[in-house]
């Protein structure tokens, strides 16, 4: 879990902005969205983008904490603590 509300954005992520996936450490798939947030499609980027996205992905993994640890630190998000609408 990479919660950027709790820590600064790793510098390496600034060089690979947006929503993307690194596939097998080799190819970058960039996601595109409509202004209302609806998924529009994805674009396979040129191989020249791979290294900067690999560096960004490594920085994200180094900064992130596992979900169980994050969840234990944030009981305010637990369903039993959140008021359910009637």
N, C-alpha and C positions, 0 to 999 in steps of 0.2 A: 504494500500500500504506500503510495507516494502522496502524502498529504501536504500539499504546498501551502496550506493555511498555517501549518505549524513550523515551517522552516523556509529559508530562502530558496529560490529556484537555483538548482545547480547551474553554474555558468555554462556548462557544456550543452544544456538543454536550450539555451538561447540561440544556438547555431543550428538547431533543428526544430523550429517551432511548429505548432499545429498538432493535428491528430494523425498519427501514422503508426504503422507496424513494421518491424524489421523481421522479414521472413528468412528463417534459417541463417541469420547473420549475413545474408548476401544481398537481398533485394528489399527496397523500401516501397511500401504501399501507402500512399497518402490519401486520407479520407477527405471528402468534400461534402459540405452541408448547405442546405438552403438557409436563408436568413432566419427562418422560423425554427431552425435546429434539425429539421428532417434530413435524413441521410440522402445525399444526391448521387453519390458514386465514389469510386476509388480510382486512383491513377498509379500505375507502376512507374516509379521514377527511374531515370537514367542511372546507370551504375556509378556515375561520378558522385552521387549523393550518399552512397553506402557508408563510406568511412566516417563522415561526420555524424550520421545517424547511429552508427555502431558505438561511437564514443559517447553520444548522448544516452543511448540505451544503457551502457555500462555505468554511467554516472547516476542514472535513475535507479538502477538495481543497487548500487552502492549506498544510495541515500534512503531508499525505501526500507520499511519494516514489514515483517510478515503480518498478515491480516489478523491473526489471533492476538498478537501483541497489541496492535492498534486498537482492536475491539475491546480488549480488557481495559485500556486506558480511557475509553470513551463510553461509559455507561449511559450518557445522555442520549445516545442513539439506539439503545436497546428498546425493543418494542414495548416491554413492560413499563418503561419510563415515559414513553411517548403517549400523549392523550390521543385516543382513537376518536374520529368523528362519529357522531351518532346518527 
